Amino acid sequence: MEAVLAQTTGFFHKRAADRRLAGAFASVWIHRMQDQDAPPIIITPDATIDLQWIDGQFRVAGPDREPQIETLPSGALVVGFRFRPGAAAAWLGVPASEIVGQRLDLDELWGAKARQLAGRVRAAPDLAALVGSLEDAIGQSAAGREALDPIMGNAYDVIDQGLPAGAPLVPFLLRALHMSERTLRRRFEESFGYGPKTLDRILRFHRFRRLLRASGGASTAVLATEAGYSDQAHLIRESRRLSGITPSALADGMPRT
């Protein structure tokens, strides 16, 4: 069965994280696979790290450098808690560079502490109650724990918004963040799992995808320029590297907002 982009199959919904979790998590998302013949899903790199609840266990989805294909059973339910940029390393207690491209049971990082966290999740009669129970459990675990890294969160925002035209990435960041180049690269590896240039590539591609969703059918050549690509050919190369498909195929499978 041919793989499809993750959010184009089954039911997907995302909302802001509960205020109790807002110090570490930006959003909560739910993905239920279709009940029959669920296809493999393509997960494109998006510079995020998630704590996920699946099959009665917590797992961690590390930051990706390249597309991942995952096969979940038909009807499977995944509840994801998306870390704020730069917050995962402190909350999990492990540098993001150590979990790049991985899907790990939280047990592998936390041992008995992960089982205790899972044990706090109560049986629930419906999906809303399950999400509430998960938020309660994670909120108790996060109580009093400082996870946000304002400096790296700011660095993420600077890159996500796009640098001024012609500004060289690393020198711009060095000036904006008042760091040495060695410290900059170390902090990026710890917080995001890779260096500034890789983060820039991934966020530029997702900037293009946001523009595409809102475009109403605008030319990909125009959107490529708006997103920060040198030309359409540059966009096509990056789209194939980061999603496995061309921008036009991406547009065909993407719902508009």
DOKE-26956 format. One record per residue (C-alpha): residue number from 0; x, y, z. Coordinates in nm, 3 decimals, decimal comma. Last residue first. Example, Ala and Ser with C-alpha at 12.3 -4.5 7.8 and 13.67 -1.06 7.14 Angstrom:
BEGIN
k xx yy zz
1 1,367 -0,106 0,714
0 1,230 -0,450 0,780
This chain:
BEGIN
k xx yy zz
256 -0,733 2,644 0,509
255 -0,650 2,428 0,207
254 -0,618 2,048 0,233
253 -0,288 1,907 0,108
252 -0,265 1,602 -0,117
251 -0,255 1,780 -0,454
250 -0,027 2,052 -0,315
249 0,233 1,797 -0,203
248 0,223 1,637 -0,547
247 0,292 1,981 -0,696
246 0,570 2,043 -0,442
245 0,741 1,718 -0,540
244 0,753 1,411 -0,317
243 0,991 1,244 -0,070
242 0,898 1,490 0,205
241 1,226 1,650 0,314
240 1,464 1,560 0,031
239 1,202 1,573 -0,245
238 1,072 1,906 -0,118
237 1,426 2,041 -0,093
236 1,505 1,962 -0,456
235 1,171 2,103 -0,575
234 1,217 2,423 -0,373
233 1,563 2,485 -0,520
232 1,420 2,427 -0,870
231 1,152 2,688 -0,796
230 1,409 2,959 -0,722
229 1,636 3,093 -0,448
228 1,397 2,968 -0,181
227 1,281 3,209 0,092
226 0,917 3,114 0,149
225 0,793 3,405 -0,064
224 1,020 3,298 -0,349
223 0,893 2,940 -0,338
222 0,534 3,066 -0,313
221 0,571 3,250 -0,644
220 0,718 2,943 -0,817
219 0,452 2,725 -0,652
218 0,189 2,932 -0,832
217 -0,107 3,027 -0,614
216 -0,387 2,772 -0,566
215 -0,586 2,921 -0,278
214 -0,266 3,020 -0,103
213 -0,337 2,942 0,261
212 -0,225 2,580 0,259
211 0,064 2,661 0,024
210 0,187 2,944 0,244
209 0,196 2,710 0,542
208 0,376 2,448 0,332
207 0,635 2,702 0,217
206 0,702 2,802 0,578
205 0,733 2,431 0,647
204 1,010 2,407 0,389
203 1,182 2,714 0,532
202 1,162 2,559 0,880
201 1,341 2,244 0,765
200 1,618 2,423 0,578
199 1,673 2,673 0,863
198 1,696 2,393 1,119
197 1,958 2,223 0,904
196 2,155 2,546 0,875
195 2,130 2,623 1,246
194 2,272 2,291 1,367
193 2,095 1,969 1,462
192 1,908 1,802 1,746
191 1,693 2,102 1,832
190 1,794 2,204 2,186
189 2,125 2,026 2,243
188 2,246 2,054 1,884
187 2,141 2,420 1,870
186 2,320 2,498 2,198
185 2,641 2,333 2,078
184 2,631 2,518 1,745
183 2,580 2,855 1,911
182 2,846 2,790 2,176
181 3,107 2,719 1,909
180 3,001 3,019 1,703
179 3,036 3,249 2,003
178 2,712 3,389 2,132
177 2,543 3,730 2,141
176 2,206 3,591 2,023
175 2,130 3,842 1,745
174 2,493 3,893 1,644
173 2,578 3,524 1,632
172 2,244 3,454 1,465
171 2,315 3,695 1,178
170 2,667 3,555 1,138
169 2,518 3,202 1,116
168 2,242 3,277 0,865
167 2,396 3,515 0,612
166 2,147 3,802 0,556
165 2,063 3,840 0,187
164 1,696 3,912 0,242
163 1,620 3,961 0,610
162 1,591 3,630 0,795
161 1,274 3,422 0,792
160 1,002 3,404 1,057
159 1,102 3,049 1,149
158 1,470 3,145 1,181
157 1,405 3,428 1,428
156 1,143 3,221 1,611
155 1,385 2,932 1,663
154 1,652 3,166 1,800
153 1,396 3,316 2,036
152 1,308 2,973 2,170
151 1,679 2,910 2,204
150 1,721 3,218 2,423
149 1,398 3,163 2,616
148 1,486 2,805 2,718
147 1,162 2,670 2,859
146 1,176 2,357 3,070
145 1,147 2,464 3,432
144 1,000 2,182 3,640
143 0,778 2,281 3,931
142 0,499 2,049 3,829
141 0,589 1,866 3,507
140 0,500 1,518 3,633
139 0,170 1,640 3,775
138 0,089 1,818 3,448
137 0,177 1,505 3,251
136 -0,073 1,300 3,450
135 -0,348 1,563 3,440
134 -0,295 1,623 3,067
133 -0,316 1,250 3,002
132 -0,640 1,227 3,198
131 -0,787 1,518 3,005
130 -0,686 1,356 2,675
129 -0,855 1,032 2,784
128 -1,169 1,218 2,894
127 -1,196 1,387 2,556
126 -1,145 1,055 2,378
125 -1,418 0,868 2,560
124 -1,490 0,646 2,861
123 -1,146 0,694 3,017
122 -0,921 0,463 3,220
121 -0,688 0,682 3,423
120 -0,336 0,785 3,327
119 -0,132 0,791 3,650
118 0,021 0,452 3,571
117 0,179 0,595 3,257
116 0,374 0,841 3,473
115 0,483 0,564 3,710
114 0,597 0,357 3,414
113 0,803 0,652 3,289
112 0,965 0,695 3,633
111 1,056 0,327 3,633
110 1,292 0,376 3,338
109 1,323 0,740 3,229
108 1,494 0,738 2,891
107 1,424 0,387 2,764
106 1,095 0,384 2,953
105 0,983 0,681 2,741
104 0,954 0,432 2,457
103 1,168 0,567 2,177
102 1,091 0,678 1,821
101 1,420 0,801 1,677
100 1,527 1,034 1,396
99 1,735 1,251 1,630
98 1,718 1,124 1,989
97 2,070 1,194 2,115
96 2,095 1,536 1,945
95 1,788 1,649 2,141
94 1,998 1,642 2,456
93 1,847 1,426 2,734
92 1,667 1,518 3,056
91 1,322 1,486 2,904
90 1,198 1,824 3,026
89 1,536 1,998 2,982
88 1,590 1,862 2,630
87 1,229 1,911 2,519
86 1,202 2,286 2,581
85 1,400 2,431 2,286
84 1,098 2,494 2,067
83 0,783 2,419 2,269
82 0,720 2,049 2,301
81 0,431 1,890 2,115
80 0,207 1,661 2,318
79 0,075 1,386 2,093
78 -0,224 1,154 2,127
77 -0,203 0,861 1,885
76 -0,501 0,636 1,815
75 -0,491 0,322 1,601
74 -0,804 0,245 1,397
73 -0,609 0,053 1,133
72 -0,272 -0,044 1,277
71 0,015 0,204 1,242
70 0,284 0,193 0,973
69 0,547 0,465 0,992
68 0,750 0,618 0,712
67 1,001 0,881 0,818
66 1,109 1,170 0,598
65 1,456 1,315 0,665
64 1,631 1,510 0,940
63 1,381 1,422 1,211
62 1,346 1,553 1,567
61 1,267 1,284 1,824
60 0,934 1,112 1,874
59 0,918 1,014 2,241
58 0,698 0,733 2,366
57 0,438 0,702 2,636
56 0,249 0,378 2,661
55 -0,112 0,255 2,648
54 -0,099 0,164 2,279
53 0,008 0,518 2,188
52 0,063 0,827 2,402
51 0,315 1,062 2,245
50 0,572 1,313 2,375
49 0,669 1,508 2,066
48 0,978 1,683 1,932
47 0,952 1,936 1,650
46 1,186 2,057 1,375
45 0,930 1,974 1,101
44 1,080 1,671 0,927
43 0,808 1,498 0,722
42 0,613 1,202 0,857
41 0,496 0,980 0,573
40 0,214 0,746 0,672
39 0,158 0,379 0,592
38 -0,200 0,326 0,476
37 -0,495 0,241 0,703
36 -0,692 -0,036 0,535
35 -0,994 -0,006 0,762
34 -1,077 0,212 1,062
33 -0,885 0,520 0,946
32 -0,602 0,618 1,176
31 -0,679 0,843 1,472
30 -0,446 1,139 1,512
29 -0,484 1,370 1,811
28 -0,277 1,679 1,878
27 -0,182 1,877 2,187
26 0,004 2,204 2,156
25 0,289 2,424 2,275
24 0,431 2,213 2,556
23 0,697 2,296 2,817
22 0,574 2,589 3,025
21 0,229 2,558 2,868
20 0,152 2,232 3,044
19 -0,076 2,370 3,315
18 -0,223 2,612 3,057
17 -0,358 2,317 2,857
16 -0,179 2,283 2,523
15 -0,317 2,466 2,220
14 -0,522 2,259 1,977
13 -0,465 2,000 1,708
12 -0,700 1,760 1,527
11 -0,640 1,475 1,283
10 -0,884 1,206 1,172
9 -0,783 0,939 0,922
8 -0,552 1,015 0,630
7 -0,414 1,341 0,493
6 -0,233 1,439 0,813
5 0,042 1,179 0,775
4 0,131 1,228 0,409
3 0,055 0,906 0,224
2 0,238 0,573 0,186
1 0,137 0,342 -0,096
0 0,000 0,000 0,000
